[in-house]
Amino acid sequence: MTAALPMPMQWDGEAMRPLGRFAKTADREFVVGQVYRMAEIEERSAKTHAHYFACLHDAWLNLPEDDQERWPTEDHLRKFALIKCGYADERSIVCASKAEAQRVAAFIQPIDGFALVTVSECVVRVFTAQSQSMRSMGRDAFQKSKQAVLDYVAGLIGTSAAALTKNAGQAA
């Protein structure tokens, strides 16, 4: 069974009822008499999402000169910070030799310019940032990852996350 996308429902005092166009989807996806687990999904606000990206933009604009080439866009900076803060998926490839590991790493790096590729002896490790999309990350997980990333990037520019968030959108 594939997981259906969350659909808006309304409690009518007796049962949960799908809203609007989702009634047809519910008829297609669910079986009468079958028991389904429900959980409320607390959506995060578009305002906090936009503020987060404004903070990242300001941090990126204020990177020290040495770091500006390392992260050519604010998205590069965000994904690197997510990886460094533990919001990443990791894949490892064990190679036959150190030389082969270096070749594999050189091959992988251009495939995903946002990935962090490391080599240790004959093991290549590839880290990719987890998605922070509203569909992929709920409110609580997003808030934790947002704070971790803002703490990290604030440290790169020599300020605090509180100062960065307070001044978002006012710089440059």
Secondary structure, DSSP 8 states (H G I E B T S, - for coil): --------EEE-SSSEEE-TTHHHHHHHH--TT------------HHHHHHHHHHHHHHHHT--HHHHTT-SSHHHHHHHHHHHTT-EEEEEEE-SSHHHHHHHHHHHGGG-TT-EEEEETTEEEEEEE----TTTS-HHHHHHHHHHHHHHHHHHTTS-HHHHHHSTTT--
